[in-house]
Amino acid sequence: MELNKKHSQNFSIVNLGQQDVPYVNEDVKSRTQWVQVGIKLIDDFFFQLNSAYNTSTTNAACIEGIADLIYGKGLYTKNESFSETLKQIIPQEELKKGVFDLKLFGNATFQVVWNKEHTKIVKFYHAPVQNFRAEKLRGIPKIENYYYCIDWFDAKAIRNKKKIPAFGTSNEQTELLWIKNYSPGHFYYSLPDWFSGLQFSEVEAELSNLHINNIQNGFLPMVMINFNNGVPAPEERETIEGLIGAKFTGTRNAGRFMTTFNDDPTTKPTVDVIQIDNLHEKFEYAATYAQDRILVAHRVTSPLLFGIRTENNGFSSQSEEMITAFSILQTMTISPFQNLILNTLESALDKGGYSDTKLYFDQLTPLAILSQQAEDTDKSIGEVADTTNKEMENPSTTEDNLAIEDVTPNVSMSSAFFKNEYEIYNTK
């Protein structure tokens, strides 16, 4: 129904922005020699993941806690004759950084240094995976090179990038070993296991911005601004709305005030306060829901394992809850990560001149669990720890159990030991 122009109302709704579900795009159609990978921008995949870690308290706690459990007390070998060599070629501090990268980014890289004859691996060094990009395929279903750049957002730095051959593809003294899991729909890079919780990590960050800015600006309420000095042209209205939006919207602008100057009191703008009922409850619900979804994304059955207290966590049955939760976490999350790392490193070492390495992670068990078990069995915490950690040992895949690796193609596409049939499968 068309209203009389004399009585028509000029009312507009300012779009405050919208968010889409994150999607990772491997850009293979650009003119670059390397594959850019992005979520919101062209090549911001690693930046967005790192930002979600730095700005979300729950996400950071889960990533750090799980990474610590994956690494445990370090990497060791059951082959005593190889023990000293292992300490020399894979320093514990280098491996711990790689484990953290694998949990945070879903990808990890190691710089592998060979001897001059290219017959034996001399050293593994951690390499920051966010600084590497995979080279586009050149007719074969196998990544042969990676590019290193200190800052992929800096055009000058990109001009000084360096090419490094993938592990097992050259006779160069330095190669790059890439560790990643299989991610459906993605060939060059893998997604972190918590990727589905990325948006909820951003919710926690925005709620933090909102609260701190509201506190700093005195908890001023939301308002509607009415201009009473005529209806401007559409272009002018859009300009005014844009200026207001830039000045007053967003969590970083919570609680700002406006000053107006008028020649006539009758044309002064009116400001109507918009009261939202139970606003604090809505914020509390959003915070609780976001935290819960982040925990689900990380497959955390009990937040108590990482020092996170929620409403549903009482302390009356803390020990029992933690024992059950840790058992599930160890089976469903920690062991798969450890298997991926162990199988990849053992295969690389085998190609690098070392056989019968028998690698394993020395497990890390929460003290609360060990204390409860010690109390139940009348043993010391040290005795319980030795027994428990031995039971949880996660040795690498042996020749008698090759079916695990055959069923799950989870080693890096860059590695020469990766089976051809899986390389062809992943290019479909």
C-alpha positions as CSV (number, residue, x, y, z in Angstrom):
1,M,0.0,0.0,0.0
2,E,1.4,3.4,-1.0
3,L,1.2,6.1,1.7
4,N,0.6,9.8,1.0
5,K,3.9,11.5,0.6
6,K,2.8,14.2,3.2
7,H,2.5,11.5,5.9
8,S,5.2,9.2,4.8
9,Q,7.9,8.2,7.3
10,N,11.6,8.2,6.4
11,F,12.9,5.3,8.5
12,S,15.9,3.2,7.7
13,I,17.6,0.3,9.4
14,V,21.4,0.4,9.6
15,N,23.0,-3.0,8.9
16,L,25.5,-3.6,11.6
17,G,27.3,-6.4,9.7
18,Q,26.8,-10.1,9.4
19,Q,28.9,-13.1,9.9
20,D,29.0,-16.2,7.7
21,V,30.1,-19.7,8.8
22,P,33.9,-20.0,8.3
23,Y,35.0,-21.7,5.1
24,V,38.6,-22.5,4.3
25,N,39.5,-21.8,0.7
26,E,42.6,-23.2,-0.9
27,D,43.2,-20.8,-3.8
28,V,44.7,-22.8,-6.7
29,K,43.4,-20.4,-9.4
30,S,45.5,-17.4,-8.6
31,R,48.7,-16.6,-10.5
32,T,50.9,-17.2,-7.6
33,Q,53.2,-20.3,-7.5
34,W,52.1,-21.1,-4.1
35,V,48.6,-22.0,-2.7
36,Q,47.0,-19.2,-0.7
37,V,44.7,-20.4,2.1
38,G,42.1,-18.1,3.6
39,I,38.9,-17.8,5.7
40,K,37.8,-14.2,5.6
41,L,40.5,-12.8,3.4
42,I,42.6,-14.3,0.6
43,D,45.5,-15.7,2.8
44,D,44.5,-15.3,6.4
45,F,44.0,-18.9,7.5
46,F,46.8,-19.1,10.0
47,F,46.2,-15.5,11.2
48,Q,42.6,-16.2,12.0
49,L,43.4,-19.3,13.9
50,N,46.1,-17.5,15.9
51,S,43.7,-14.7,16.6
52,A,41.1,-17.1,18.0
53,Y,43.7,-18.5,20.3
54,N,45.0,-15.2,21.5
55,T,41.5,-13.6,22.2
56,S,39.4,-16.5,23.5
57,T,40.2,-17.6,27.1
58,T,38.4,-21.0,26.8
59,N,40.0,-21.8,23.4
60,A,43.5,-20.9,24.7
61,A,43.1,-23.1,27.8
62,C,42.0,-26.1,25.7
63,I,44.7,-25.7,23.1
64,E,47.5,-25.3,25.7
65,G,46.1,-28.1,27.9
66,I,45.7,-30.6,25.1
67,A,49.0,-29.7,23.5
68,D,50.7,-30.4,26.9
69,L,49.0,-33.8,27.2
70,I,50.0,-34.7,23.7
71,Y,53.6,-33.9,24.3
72,G,53.4,-35.4,27.8
73,K,56.9,-35.7,29.3
74,G,58.6,-35.9,26.0
75,L,59.6,-38.3,23.2
76,Y,61.6,-41.4,24.0
77,T,62.6,-44.7,22.5
78,K,62.5,-48.3,23.8
79,N,65.7,-49.0,21.8
80,E,68.4,-48.1,24.4
81,S,71.1,-48.0,21.7
82,F,69.2,-45.3,19.9
83,S,68.4,-43.2,23.0
84,E,71.3,-40.8,22.8
85,T,71.0,-40.4,19.1
86,L,67.3,-39.5,19.4
87,K,68.2,-36.7,21.9
88,Q,70.7,-35.3,19.4
89,I,68.5,-35.3,16.3
90,I,65.1,-34.5,17.8
91,P,65.6,-32.0,20.7
92,Q,62.6,-32.0,23.0
93,E,62.1,-28.3,22.9
94,E,61.8,-28.4,19.1
95,L,59.3,-31.2,19.2
96,K,57.2,-29.5,21.8
97,K,56.8,-26.4,19.5
98,G,55.8,-28.7,16.7
99,V,53.2,-30.4,18.9
100,F,51.7,-27.1,19.8
101,D,51.5,-26.0,16.1
102,L,49.8,-29.2,15.2
103,K,47.1,-28.7,17.8
104,L,46.6,-24.9,17.1
105,F,46.9,-24.9,13.3
106,G,46.2,-28.6,12.4
107,N,49.5,-28.5,10.6
108,A,53.2,-28.7,11.8
109,T,56.5,-28.5,10.0
110,F,60.0,-29.5,10.8
111,Q,63.2,-28.5,9.0
112,V,65.1,-31.8,8.3
113,V,68.9,-31.5,7.9
114,W,70.8,-34.2,6.1
115,N,74.5,-35.0,6.0
116,K,76.4,-34.0,2.9
117,E,75.9,-37.4,1.4
118,H,72.2,-37.3,2.0
119,T,72.2,-40.7,3.6
120,K,71.5,-39.8,7.2
121,I,69.3,-37.3,9.0
122,V,71.4,-35.0,11.3
123,K,68.8,-32.8,12.9
124,F,65.1,-31.9,13.2
125,Y,64.3,-28.3,13.8
126,H,60.9,-26.8,14.5
127,A,59.8,-24.5,11.6
128,P,56.8,-22.1,12.2
129,V,54.1,-23.6,9.9
130,Q,52.3,-20.3,9.5
131,N,55.3,-19.0,7.5
132,F,55.1,-21.7,4.8
133,R,52.8,-22.2,1.8
134,A,52.6,-25.2,-0.4
135,E,53.6,-25.1,-4.1
136,K,50.9,-25.8,-6.6
137,L,50.9,-29.2,-8.1
138,R,52.8,-29.5,-11.4
139,G,51.3,-32.5,-13.1
140,I,51.9,-35.1,-10.3
141,P,49.7,-35.7,-7.2
142,K,52.5,-34.8,-4.8
143,I,53.7,-31.6,-3.3
144,E,57.4,-31.2,-4.1
145,N,58.2,-27.8,-2.7
146,Y,57.2,-25.2,-0.1
147,Y,57.8,-21.5,0.1
148,Y,59.0,-19.7,3.2
149,C,58.2,-16.1,3.9
150,I,58.4,-14.2,7.2
151,D,55.2,-12.2,6.5
152,W,52.8,-13.2,3.8
153,F,50.9,-9.9,4.1
154,D,54.0,-7.9,3.2
155,A,54.6,-7.6,-0.6
156,K,58.3,-6.8,0.0
157,A,58.8,-9.8,2.2
158,I,57.1,-12.0,-0.4
159,R,59.6,-11.0,-3.0
160,N,62.3,-12.4,-0.8
161,K,60.6,-15.8,-0.2
162,K,62.6,-19.0,-0.2
163,K,61.8,-22.3,-1.8
164,I,62.4,-25.5,0.3
165,P,62.0,-29.0,-1.1
166,A,59.5,-31.3,0.6
167,F,60.9,-34.2,2.6
168,G,61.9,-37.1,0.4
169,T,61.7,-35.3,-2.9
170,S,65.3,-34.1,-3.4
171,N,69.0,-34.5,-2.6
172,E,69.2,-31.1,-0.9
173,Q,70.8,-30.9,2.6
174,T,67.6,-29.2,4.0
175,E,64.1,-30.4,3.4
176,L,60.7,-29.7,5.0
177,L,58.7,-32.4,6.7
178,W,55.0,-31.4,6.9
179,I,52.8,-33.2,9.4
180,K,49.0,-33.0,8.9
181,N,45.8,-35.0,9.2
182,Y,43.4,-35.8,6.4
183,S,40.8,-33.1,5.9
184,P,38.0,-33.8,3.4
185,G,37.8,-31.2,0.7
186,H,41.3,-29.9,1.4
187,F,44.5,-31.2,-0.2
188,Y,47.3,-28.8,0.6
189,Y,46.5,-27.9,4.2
190,S,44.6,-29.6,7.1
191,L,42.0,-28.0,9.4
192,P,42.6,-28.1,13.1
193,D,40.3,-30.4,15.0
194,W,38.7,-27.5,16.8
195,F,37.9,-25.5,13.6
196,S,34.1,-25.8,14.2
197,G,34.6,-23.7,17.3
198,L,36.2,-20.8,15.5
199,Q,33.2,-18.6,15.5
200,F,32.5,-19.2,19.2
201,S,36.0,-18.2,20.0
202,E,35.3,-14.9,18.2
203,V,32.1,-14.6,20.3
204,E,34.2,-14.8,23.5
205,A,36.5,-12.1,22.1
206,E,33.7,-9.8,21.2
207,L,32.0,-10.2,24.5
208,S,35.2,-9.3,26.2
209,N,35.4,-6.1,24.0
210,L,31.8,-5.3,24.8
211,H,32.2,-5.6,28.6
212,I,35.5,-3.7,28.9
213,N,34.3,-0.8,26.8
214,N,31.0,-0.7,28.7
215,I,32.9,-0.5,31.9
216,Q,35.2,2.2,30.6
217,N,32.3,4.3,29.3
218,G,30.0,4.0,32.3
219,F,27.4,1.5,31.1
220,L,25.5,4.1,29.0
221,P,22.4,2.6,27.4
222,M,21.6,1.9,23.7
223,V,19.8,4.7,21.9
224,M,17.9,5.7,18.8
225,I,18.8,9.0,17.2
226,N,16.1,11.0,15.4
227,F,17.1,14.0,13.3
228,N,14.3,16.6,13.1
229,N,15.6,19.1,10.6
230,G,14.3,17.7,7.4
231,V,14.8,14.6,5.3
232,P,18.1,14.6,3.4
233,A,18.7,13.1,0.0
234,P,19.4,9.3,-0.1
235,E,23.1,9.8,-0.7
236,E,23.4,12.2,2.2
237,R,21.4,9.9,4.5
238,E,23.8,7.0,3.7
239,T,26.7,9.3,4.5
240,I,25.2,10.3,7.9
241,E,24.4,6.7,8.7
242,G,27.9,5.6,7.8
243,L,29.4,8.3,10.0
244,I,27.2,7.3,13.0
245,G,27.9,3.7,12.4
246,A,31.7,4.3,12.4
247,K,31.5,6.4,15.6
248,F,29.0,4.5,17.7
249,T,28.6,0.9,16.6
250,G,30.8,-2.1,17.5
251,T,31.9,-3.4,20.8
252,R,34.9,-1.1,20.9
253,N,32.5,1.9,20.8
254,A,30.2,0.8,23.6
255,G,28.8,3.7,25.7
256,R,30.0,6.6,23.6
257,F,28.1,9.9,23.8
258,M,27.1,12.4,21.1
259,T,27.1,16.2,21.1
260,T,24.9,18.3,18.8
261,F,24.8,22.0,18.0
262,N,21.5,23.6,16.8
263,D,20.3,27.0,15.6
264,D,16.7,26.2,16.6
265,P,15.6,24.1,19.6
266,T,12.7,22.7,17.5
267,T,15.1,21.0,15.1
268,K,17.4,19.4,17.6
269,P,17.8,15.7,17.3
270,T,16.0,13.5,19.8
271,V,17.6,10.6,21.4
272,D,15.4,7.8,22.6
273,V,16.8,5.3,25.0
274,I,16.2,1.7,23.9
275,Q,15.8,-0.6,26.9
276,I,16.4,-4.2,26.3
277,D,15.0,-6.5,29.0
278,N,17.3,-8.9,30.8
279,L,20.3,-7.8,28.7
280,H,22.7,-9.2,31.3
281,E,21.0,-12.6,31.0
282,K,21.4,-12.6,27.2
283,F,25.1,-11.8,27.6
284,E,25.5,-14.5,30.2
285,Y,23.7,-17.1,27.9
286,A,25.9,-16.1,25.0
287,A,29.1,-16.5,27.0
288,T,28.0,-19.9,28.5
289,Y,26.9,-21.2,25.1
290,A,30.1,-20.1,23.4
291,Q,32.2,-21.7,26.1
292,D,30.2,-25.0,25.8
293,R,30.6,-25.1,22.0
294,I,34.3,-24.5,22.2
295,L,34.7,-27.4,24.7
296,V,32.7,-29.6,22.4
297,A,34.9,-28.6,19.4
298,H,37.9,-29.7,21.4
299,R,36.1,-32.9,22.5
300,V,36.6,-31.9,26.2
301,T,34.3,-34.0,28.3
302,S,35.3,-32.3,31.6
303,P,36.6,-28.7,31.7
304,L,38.1,-29.5,35.1
305,L,41.0,-31.2,33.3
306,F,42.1,-27.8,32.1
307,G,41.2,-25.8,35.2
308,I,37.9,-24.5,33.7
309,R,35.0,-24.4,36.2
310,T,31.5,-24.5,34.8
311,E,28.1,-24.5,36.4
312,N,27.7,-28.2,35.8
313,N,31.0,-29.1,37.5
314,G,30.7,-29.7,41.2
315,F,33.6,-30.7,43.4
316,S,31.9,-33.5,45.2
317,S,32.7,-36.1,42.6
318,Q,35.7,-34.3,41.1
319,S,38.1,-37.3,41.1
320,E,35.7,-39.8,39.6
321,E,34.7,-37.3,37.0
322,M,38.3,-36.4,36.0
323,I,39.3,-40.1,35.8
324,T,36.5,-40.9,33.4
325,A,37.0,-37.7,31.4
326,F,40.7,-38.2,31.1
327,S,40.3,-41.7,29.9
328,I,37.9,-40.6,27.2
329,L,40.2,-37.6,26.2
330,Q,43.2,-39.9,26.1
331,T,41.5,-42.4,23.8
332,M,39.6,-40.0,21.5
333,T,42.0,-37.0,21.3
334,I,45.4,-37.5,22.7
335,S,46.3,-40.9,21.2
336,P,45.3,-40.0,17.6
337,F,47.5,-36.9,17.8
338,Q,50.4,-38.9,19.2
339,N,49.9,-41.7,16.6
340,L,50.1,-39.1,13.8
341,I,53.3,-37.6,15.1
342,L,55.0,-41.0,16.0
343,N,54.2,-42.6,12.7
344,T,55.4,-39.7,10.7
345,L,58.6,-39.3,12.6
346,E,59.4,-43.0,12.6
347,S,58.8,-43.2,8.8
348,A,61.0,-40.2,8.3
349,L,63.7,-41.6,10.5
350,D,63.5,-44.9,8.7
351,K,64.1,-43.1,5.4
352,G,66.8,-41.1,7.1
353,G,69.0,-44.0,8.0
354,Y,67.6,-45.1,11.4
355,S,65.8,-48.4,11.9
356,D,64.1,-50.0,14.9
357,T,63.6,-46.6,16.6
358,K,60.6,-47.7,18.7
359,L,59.4,-44.2,19.6
360,Y,56.9,-43.5,22.3
361,F,55.5,-40.5,24.3
362,D,56.0,-40.6,28.0
363,Q,52.5,-39.8,29.2
364,L,51.4,-36.9,31.5
365,T,48.6,-37.8,34.0
366,P,46.9,-35.1,36.1
367,L,48.0,-35.2,39.7
368,A,44.4,-35.4,41.0
369,I,43.9,-38.7,39.2
370,L,47.2,-40.1,40.4
371,S,46.3,-39.1,44.0
372,Q,43.0,-40.8,43.8
373,Q,44.5,-44.0,42.4
374,A,47.2,-44.0,45.0
375,E,44.6,-43.7,47.8
376,D,42.5,-46.5,46.3
377,T,45.5,-48.9,45.9
378,D,47.6,-47.9,49.0
379,K,50.6,-47.1,46.7
380,S,52.7,-44.0,46.4
381,I,52.0,-41.5,43.7
382,G,55.2,-42.3,42.0
383,E,54.4,-46.0,41.8
384,V,50.9,-45.3,40.5
385,A,52.4,-42.8,37.9
386,D,54.8,-45.4,36.6
387,T,52.0,-48.0,36.2
388,T,49.5,-45.7,34.8
389,N,51.9,-44.1,32.3
390,K,53.1,-47.5,31.1
391,E,49.5,-48.6,30.5
392,M,48.9,-45.5,28.5
393,E,52.0,-45.8,26.4
394,N,51.3,-45.0,22.8
395,P,54.1,-46.6,20.7
396,S,54.3,-45.9,17.1
397,T,52.9,-48.2,14.5
398,T,54.9,-51.5,14.3
399,E,55.2,-53.9,11.4
400,D,52.7,-56.2,13.1
401,N,50.1,-53.4,13.1
402,L,50.5,-51.7,9.8
403,A,46.7,-51.9,9.2
404,I,46.4,-48.7,11.2
405,E,48.5,-46.7,8.8
406,D,46.9,-48.4,5.8
407,V,43.4,-47.5,6.9
408,T,44.2,-43.9,7.9
409,P,46.3,-41.9,5.5
410,N,47.3,-39.3,8.0
411,V,50.9,-38.6,7.1
412,S,51.9,-35.5,5.2
413,M,51.4,-35.3,1.5
414,S,54.9,-33.9,1.3
415,S,56.5,-37.1,2.5
416,A,58.0,-39.6,0.1
417,F,56.9,-42.5,2.3
418,F,53.3,-41.6,1.7
419,K,51.7,-44.3,-0.4
420,N,50.9,-43.5,-4.0
421,E,47.4,-44.8,-3.8
422,Y,46.5,-42.3,-1.1
423,E,48.1,-39.5,-3.1
424,I,45.9,-40.3,-6.0
425,Y,42.9,-40.7,-3.8
426,N,43.3,-37.3,-2.2
427,T,43.5,-35.5,-5.6
428,K,40.0,-36.6,-6.6
